[in-house]
């Protein structure tokens, strides 16, 4: 593991504020795929937020190469972490880099991303989310995926390769399952947080937000699995729906 140089600056962040987390971050940053991980300032912020909240069951949506996974396991020594990732290559790298002592409390799961439209939320928006993974009573959800993926679209009678990079709506399909008080921590994903702020205010308390992250808390408002009782907080969608804009 690389050692900390307190005089070194990474971007706008001055190293030396938290040696344990910074050293762990440097372990992942030093590999070829290190460009994929969260910024060191975000890593330290995630650590501080976890120390404050002390969750018991964490769901990570987007393992990547395991940097945030390792930070969460290091920060919360009594916490179980269930980490979902679409790329087996990333899971393999994470298992090589994350210290074995931390992996005892981590479950990795490869899951396929899918594109979903939820008409009650917004008929014009498609969301990317993972499917086919286990759900337990998570009290902290880290949203950092799925990332874009190769897919095909049909144009006429031909299929063309394309790249799906959509707002991450992972939490939307999970809202009916979340208990009151569940924390949703979004790393980056600015486009997603804009949509959450627009459409989900009736179900999520907006706790805090900065340039690199956003934090939400699930309130106690009940939501059916089929979204049949969904109440949109976006005035534009509500107005368009009342005017019949979305009618076929």
C-alpha positions as a printed Julia matrix, in Angstrom:
248×3 Matrix{Float64}:
   0.0     0.0     0.0
   1.31    3.47   -0.86
   2.3     5.73    1.97
   0.89    9.17    2.56
   2.85   12.26    1.65
   1.25   14.99    3.76
   2.61   17.65    1.45
   0.99   16.16   -1.64
  -2.23   17.52   -3.07
  -4.64   15.42   -5.16
  -6.81   17.77   -7.15
  -8.16   20.26   -4.64
  -7.63   17.87   -1.73
  -4.65   18.14    0.62
  -3.52   14.72    1.83
  -2.87   14.18    5.52
  -6.37   14.68    6.95
  -7.2    10.98    7.36
  -4.22    8.67    6.81
  -6.14    5.38    7.05
  -8.77    6.27    4.45
  -6.29    8.09    2.23
  -3.93    5.09    2.22
  -6.81    2.78    1.38
  -7.86    5.11   -1.43
  -4.27    5.22   -2.77
  -4.25    1.42   -2.98
  -7.04    1.57   -5.55
  -5.86    4.77   -7.19
  -2.47    3.22   -7.95
  -3.8     0.48  -10.26
  -4.52    0.83  -13.97
  -8.27    1.13  -13.38
  -7.8     3.71  -10.61
  -9.3     6.42  -12.8
 -12.71    4.85  -12.21
 -12.84    5.37   -8.44
 -14.36    8.21   -6.44
 -12.26   11.25   -5.63
 -10.22   11.08   -2.43
 -12.23   13.96   -0.96
 -15.44   11.98   -1.61
 -13.88    8.91   -0.01
 -13.12   10.82    3.18
 -16.57   12.41    3.16
 -18.2     8.98    2.78
 -16.15    7.73    5.72
 -17.25   10.66    7.88
 -20.92   10.21    6.97
 -20.78    6.49    7.79
 -19.16    7.2    11.16
 -22.03    9.56   11.9
 -24.78    7.14   10.83
 -23.27    3.75   11.8
 -25.46    1.62    9.48
 -25.79   -2.14   10.0
 -26.76   -3.33    6.5
 -25.35   -1.55    3.44
 -26.41   -2.0    -0.18
 -23.88   -0.74   -2.72
 -25.21   -0.24   -6.24
 -22.08   -0.25   -8.36
 -19.01   -1.99   -6.9
 -16.58   -0.63   -9.48
 -13.14   -1.92   -8.51
 -14.11   -1.89   -4.83
 -12.73    1.38   -3.47
 -15.96    2.57   -1.85
 -16.71   -1.02   -0.81
 -13.44   -1.22    1.09
 -13.92    2.2     2.68
 -17.37    1.23    3.95
 -16.09   -2.08    5.33
 -13.13   -0.36    6.99
 -15.3     2.38    8.5
 -18.05    0.1     9.79
 -16.44   -3.01   11.33
 -19.76   -4.55   12.39
 -21.62   -3.89    9.14
 -22.6    -6.33    6.39
 -22.16   -5.0     2.84
 -24.01   -6.34   -0.21
 -22.34   -4.98   -3.35
 -23.92   -5.23   -6.81
 -21.95   -4.86  -10.04
 -22.63   -5.55  -13.72
 -19.04   -6.27  -14.81
 -17.36   -9.47  -13.61
 -13.98   -7.9   -14.39
 -14.64   -5.21  -11.79
 -15.69   -7.76   -9.18
 -12.51   -9.77   -9.83
 -10.33   -6.66   -9.4
 -12.19   -5.7    -6.22
 -11.58   -9.15   -4.72
  -7.86   -8.81   -5.45
  -7.52   -5.32   -3.98
  -9.8    -5.36   -0.95
  -7.97   -6.74    2.12
  -9.15  -10.27    2.94
 -10.07   -9.3     6.5
 -12.63   -6.84    5.11
 -14.07   -9.26    2.55
 -15.44  -11.47    5.31
 -18.35   -9.02    5.64
 -18.84   -8.29    1.93
 -21.13  -10.17   -0.47
 -20.5    -9.53   -4.16
 -23.28  -10.04   -6.66
 -23.13   -9.73  -10.44
 -26.42   -8.32  -11.72
 -27.65   -7.25  -15.13
 -28.64   -3.62  -15.7
 -31.89   -2.86  -17.47
 -33.64    0.16  -18.93
 -36.98    0.94  -17.32
 -39.68    3.56  -17.82
 -42.04    4.21  -14.92
 -44.94    6.2   -16.43
 -46.19    7.46  -13.06
 -42.8     9.08  -12.41
 -42.14   10.45  -15.88
 -43.27    8.77  -19.15
 -40.49   10.54  -21.04
 -37.56    9.43  -18.87
 -35.78    6.09  -19.02
 -33.84    4.9   -16.0
 -31.04    2.37  -15.68
 -31.21    0.01  -12.73
 -30.0    -3.39  -11.61
 -32.31   -6.38  -11.58
 -32.12   -9.79   -9.89
 -30.4    -9.12   -6.59
 -31.41   -9.88   -3.03
 -33.21   -7.41   -0.81
 -32.96   -7.27    2.97
 -33.68   -4.47    5.41
 -30.86   -2.17    4.27
 -30.46    1.04    6.22
 -27.83    2.64    3.93
 -27.74    2.54    0.13
 -24.78    3.84   -1.86
 -25.71    4.71   -5.45
 -22.78    4.61   -7.87
 -24.08    2.51  -10.75
 -24.9     0.96  -13.04
 -22.43    2.63  -15.34
 -23.04    2.73  -19.08
 -23.07   -0.54  -20.99
 -23.01   -1.75  -24.57
 -26.37   -2.64  -26.04
 -28.18   -2.71  -29.39
 -30.98   -0.59  -30.79
 -33.18   -1.47  -33.74
 -33.34    1.02  -36.58
 -35.59   -0.2   -39.35
 -34.77   -3.86  -39.81
 -31.21   -3.6   -38.49
 -29.66   -3.59  -35.01
 -26.86   -1.15  -34.2
 -24.37   -1.22  -31.35
 -24.79    1.68  -28.96
 -23.84    2.74  -25.45
 -26.53    3.07  -22.78
 -25.66    5.79  -20.29
 -28.79    6.81  -18.45
 -29.75    8.42  -15.14
 -29.33    5.86  -12.39
 -32.81    5.09  -11.15
 -31.72    2.23   -8.94
 -33.49    3.59   -5.9
 -36.78    4.21   -7.66
 -37.69    0.54   -7.96
 -36.53    0.07   -4.36
 -38.61    2.86   -2.83
 -41.6     0.6    -2.0
 -39.24   -1.77   -0.13
 -37.31    0.81    1.89
 -38.21    1.3     5.5
 -38.54    4.78    6.93
 -35.16    6.27    7.77
 -33.15    4.46    5.07
 -30.27    6.66    3.92
 -29.5     6.99    0.2
 -26.02    8.31   -0.53
 -25.44    9.29   -4.17
 -21.81    9.59   -5.25
 -21.64   12.04   -8.16
 -24.44   11.15  -10.59
 -25.6    14.77  -10.86
 -28.17   14.01  -13.54
 -29.76   11.41  -11.29
 -29.98   13.73   -8.29
 -31.68   16.38  -10.42
 -34.38   13.85  -11.3
 -34.65   12.63   -7.69
 -35.11   16.23   -6.55
 -37.78   16.8    -9.19
 -39.84   13.64   -8.87
 -39.25   12.01   -5.49
 -39.7    14.76   -2.91
 -42.85   13.09   -1.58
 -40.81   10.0    -0.63
 -37.3    11.26    0.06
 -36.12   13.91    2.47
 -33.31   15.89    0.86
 -30.73   15.87    3.68
 -27.72   17.52    2.04
 -26.03   18.0    -1.3
 -22.72   19.29   -2.54
 -20.8    19.26   -5.8
 -19.77   15.62   -5.53
 -22.54   13.89   -3.59
 -26.11   14.01   -2.3
 -27.79   12.44    0.72
 -31.48   11.52    1.05
 -33.58    9.86    3.77
 -36.66    7.74    3.04
 -39.7     9.14    4.79
 -42.7     7.16    6.0
 -44.97    7.74    3.01
 -46.24    4.37    1.77
 -45.76    3.4    -1.87
 -47.25    0.37   -3.61
 -44.96   -1.97   -5.54
 -46.8    -1.18   -8.77
 -46.64    2.6    -8.12
 -50.45    2.73   -8.37
 -50.58    5.27   -5.51
 -47.51    7.24   -6.61
 -47.65   10.99   -5.96
 -45.35   12.99   -8.22
 -43.66   16.11   -6.86
 -42.81   17.45  -10.33
 -45.3    20.18  -11.21
 -44.5    20.06  -14.93
 -45.3    16.35  -15.25
 -48.46   16.78  -13.16
 -49.65   19.63  -15.41
 -48.89   17.73  -18.62
 -50.66   14.62  -17.35
 -53.78   16.58  -16.4
 -53.79   18.11  -19.86
 -53.67   14.7   -21.52
 -50.19   15.23  -23.01
 -49.16   11.63  -22.33
 -52.37   10.05  -23.64
 -52.0     7.9   -26.73
